[in-house]
Amino acid sequence: MPKTGEKPGAGQYTCKECGKTLTLDDETDKLPPCSNCGGTEFK
């Protein structure tokens, strides 16, 4: 399960807390905290 600060690769990630979807465009992008609720775990 990807967490904030990790580089899980390009793709879409959904916050486990609120369900907001985040898209990373580059393989080297780090996951930021959820912009909606501040959650740090994604699926």
N, CA, C and O atoms as CSV, one atom per row, in Angstrom:
chain,resi,resn,atom,element,x,y,z
A,1,MET,N,N,0.843,-1.173,0.000
A,1,MET,CA,C,0.000,0.000,0.000
A,1,MET,C,C,0.895,1.246,0.000
A,1,MET,O,O,1.659,1.448,0.944
A,2,PRO,N,N,0.813,2.077,-1.035
A,2,PRO,CA,C,1.652,3.269,-1.118
A,2,PRO,C,C,1.324,4.287,-0.023
A,2,PRO,O,O,0.168,4.456,0.364
A,3,LYS,N,N,2.368,4.959,0.465
A,3,LYS,CA,C,2.203,5.983,1.492
A,3,LYS,C,C,2.889,7.270,1.047
A,3,LYS,O,O,3.751,7.259,0.168
A,4,THR,N,N,2.493,8.376,1.667
A,4,THR,CA,C,3.090,9.677,1.385
A,4,THR,C,C,4.614,9.597,1.469
A,4,THR,O,O,5.164,9.004,2.396
A,5,GLY,N,N,5.289,10.202,0.488
A,5,GLY,CA,C,6.745,10.232,0.443
A,5,GLY,C,C,7.339,9.131,-0.413
A,5,GLY,O,O,8.508,9.212,-0.792
A,6,GLU,N,N,6.560,8.101,-0.728
A,6,GLU,CA,C,7.058,7.015,-1.566
A,6,GLU,C,C,6.920,7.372,-3.041
A,6,GLU,O,O,6.173,8.278,-3.411
A,7,LYS,N,N,7.659,6.639,-3.879
A,7,LYS,CA,C,7.594,6.818,-5.330
A,7,LYS,C,C,7.011,5.538,-5.931
A,7,LYS,O,O,7.758,4.672,-6.386
A,8,PRO,N,N,5.683,5.415,-5.934
A,8,PRO,CA,C,5.053,4.176,-6.388
A,8,PRO,C,C,4.952,4.035,-7.904
A,8,PRO,O,O,4.523,2.992,-8.397
A,9,GLY,N,N,5.341,5.068,-8.650
A,9,GLY,CA,C,5.245,5.028,-10.109
A,9,GLY,C,C,4.046,5.799,-10.608
A,9,GLY,O,O,3.165,6.179,-9.836
A,10,ALA,N,N,4.024,6.024,-11.909
A,10,ALA,CA,C,2.923,6.770,-12.525
A,10,ALA,C,C,1.627,5.986,-12.388
A,10,ALA,O,O,1.621,4.756,-12.444
A,11,GLY,N,N,0.531,6.715,-12.209
A,11,GLY,CA,C,-0.774,6.070,-12.100
A,11,GLY,C,C,-1.711,6.851,-11.209
A,11,GLY,O,O,-1.399,7.954,-10.760
A,12,GLN,N,N,-2.874,6.255,-10.958
A,12,GLN,CA,C,-3.869,6.888,-10.103
A,12,GLN,C,C,-3.899,6.181,-8.757
A,12,GLN,O,O,-3.847,4.953,-8.682
A,13,TYR,N,N,-3.983,6.969,-7.703
A,13,TYR,CA,C,-3.998,6.460,-6.342
A,13,TYR,C,C,-5.179,7.070,-5.609
A,13,TYR,O,O,-5.476,8.254,-5.773
A,14,THR,N,N,-5.851,6.265,-4.802
A,14,THR,CA,C,-7.038,6.704,-4.086
A,14,THR,C,C,-6.741,6.757,-2.595
A,14,THR,O,O,-6.231,5.794,-2.022
A,15,CYS,N,N,-7.059,7.875,-1.975
A,15,CYS,CA,C,-6.850,8.050,-0.543
A,15,CYS,C,C,-7.729,7.070,0.230
A,15,CYS,O,O,-8.925,6.958,-0.038
A,16,LYS,N,N,-7.136,6.364,1.185
A,16,LYS,CA,C,-7.888,5.414,1.999
A,16,LYS,C,C,-8.853,6.110,2.946
A,16,LYS,O,O,-9.865,5.529,3.338
A,17,GLU,N,N,-8.547,7.360,3.320
A,17,GLU,CA,C,-9.384,8.084,4.280
A,17,GLU,C,C,-10.664,8.640,3.652
A,17,GLU,O,O,-11.760,8.430,4.172
A,18,CYS,N,N,-10.515,9.353,2.527
A,18,CYS,CA,C,-11.679,10.059,1.966
A,18,CYS,C,C,-12.068,9.635,0.555
A,18,CYS,O,O,-13.137,10.010,0.072
A,19,GLY,N,N,-11.214,8.853,-0.117
A,19,GLY,CA,C,-11.561,8.382,-1.456
A,19,GLY,C,C,-11.160,9.299,-2.598
A,19,GLY,O,O,-11.435,8.990,-3.757
A,20,LYS,N,N,-10.514,10.425,-2.295
A,20,LYS,CA,C,-10.079,11.339,-3.369
A,20,LYS,C,C,-8.992,10.665,-4.201
A,20,LYS,O,O,-8.100,10.006,-3.668
A,21,THR,N,N,-9.082,10.844,-5.515
A,21,THR,CA,C,-8.111,10.244,-6.429
A,21,THR,C,C,-7.007,11.241,-6.756
A,21,THR,O,O,-7.261,12.421,-7.001
A,22,LEU,N,N,-5.779,10.738,-6.753
A,22,LEU,CA,C,-4.591,11.529,-7.058
A,22,LEU,C,C,-3.888,10.866,-8.236
A,22,LEU,O,O,-3.765,9.641,-8.270
A,23,THR,N,N,-3.425,11.654,-9.200
A,23,THR,CA,C,-2.725,11.108,-10.352
A,23,THR,C,C,-1.263,11.549,-10.335
A,23,THR,O,O,-0.958,12.736,-10.225
A,24,LEU,N,N,-0.365,10.569,-10.445
A,24,LEU,CA,C,1.058,10.860,-10.598
A,24,LEU,C,C,1.408,10.628,-12.063
A,24,LEU,O,O,1.109,9.570,-12.616
A,25,ASP,N,N,2.043,11.615,-12.693
A,25,ASP,CA,C,2.353,11.545,-14.120
A,25,ASP,C,C,3.728,10.958,-14.417
A,25,ASP,O,O,3.979,10.514,-15.538
A,26,ASP,N,N,4.614,10.949,-13.438
A,26,ASP,CA,C,5.992,10.556,-13.680
A,26,ASP,C,C,6.412,9.460,-12.700
A,26,ASP,O,O,5.953,9.433,-11.558
A,27,GLU,N,N,7.273,8.571,-13.145
A,27,GLU,CA,C,7.757,7.469,-12.301
A,27,GLU,C,C,8.523,7.967,-11.076
A,27,GLU,O,O,8.608,7.260,-10.072
A,28,THR,N,N,9.082,9.179,-11.150
A,28,THR,CA,C,9.903,9.691,-10.050
A,28,THR,C,C,9.135,10.607,-9.097
A,28,THR,O,O,9.713,11.106,-8.132
A,29,ASP,N,N,7.837,10.839,-9.349
A,29,ASP,CA,C,7.030,11.685,-8.460
A,29,ASP,C,C,6.800,10.994,-7.124
A,29,ASP,O,O,6.558,9.788,-7.069
A,30,LYS,N,N,6.878,11.773,-6.046
A,30,LYS,CA,C,6.567,11.257,-4.710
A,30,LYS,C,C,5.101,11.526,-4.404
A,30,LYS,O,O,4.550,12.546,-4.817
A,31,LEU,N,N,4.474,10.606,-3.676
A,31,LEU,CA,C,3.093,10.813,-3.262
A,31,LEU,C,C,3.032,11.906,-2.198
A,31,LEU,O,O,3.701,11.802,-1.170
A,32,PRO,N,N,2.241,12.948,-2.433
A,32,PRO,CA,C,2.051,13.970,-1.405
A,32,PRO,C,C,0.920,13.530,-0.467
A,32,PRO,O,O,0.214,12.567,-0.766
A,33,PRO,N,N,0.744,14.216,0.651
A,33,PRO,CA,C,-0.436,13.938,1.465
A,33,PRO,C,C,-1.689,14.284,0.660
A,33,PRO,O,O,-1.632,15.117,-0.244
A,34,CYS,N,N,-2.799,13.661,0.978
A,34,CYS,CA,C,-4.062,13.949,0.283
A,34,CYS,C,C,-4.398,15.432,0.434
A,34,CYS,O,O,-4.366,15.973,1.538
A,35,SER,N,N,-4.719,16.079,-0.679
A,35,SER,CA,C,-5.033,17.512,-0.643
A,35,SER,C,C,-6.408,17.779,-0.040
A,35,SER,O,O,-6.718,18.919,0.306
A,36,ASN,N,N,-7.233,16.745,0.091
A,36,ASN,CA,C,-8.570,16.902,0.638
A,36,ASN,C,C,-8.594,16.732,2.161
A,36,ASN,O,O,-9.178,17.550,2.872
A,37,CYS,N,N,-7.953,15.662,2.654
A,37,CYS,CA,C,-8.056,15.371,4.087
A,37,CYS,C,C,-6.716,15.239,4.800
A,37,CYS,O,O,-6.677,15.126,6.025
A,38,GLY,N,N,-5.606,15.252,4.039
A,38,GLY,CA,C,-4.303,15.102,4.652
A,38,GLY,C,C,-3.895,13.655,4.881
A,38,GLY,O,O,-2.869,13.390,5.508
A,39,GLY,N,N,-4.695,12.715,4.374
A,39,GLY,CA,C,-4.390,11.293,4.535
A,39,GLY,C,C,-3.044,10.933,3.922
A,39,GLY,O,O,-2.570,11.603,3.004
A,40,THR,N,N,-2.431,9.863,4.439
A,40,THR,CA,C,-1.102,9.479,3.979
A,40,THR,C,C,-1.026,8.062,3.408
A,40,THR,O,O,0.057,7.611,3.035
A,41,GLU,N,N,-2.155,7.353,3.334
A,41,GLU,CA,C,-2.162,6.006,2.769
A,41,GLU,C,C,-3.097,5.966,1.561
A,41,GLU,O,O,-4.202,6.508,1.587
A,42,PHE,N,N,-2.625,5.313,0.510
A,42,PHE,CA,C,-3.369,5.269,-0.738
A,42,PHE,C,C,-3.493,3.824,-1.221
A,42,PHE,O,O,-2.734,2.949,-0.804
A,43,LYS,N,N,-4.456,3.593,-2.100
A,43,LYS,CA,C,-4.600,2.265,-2.711
A,43,LYS,C,C,-4.704,2.420,-4.205
A,43,LYS,O,O,-4.832,1.427,-4.921
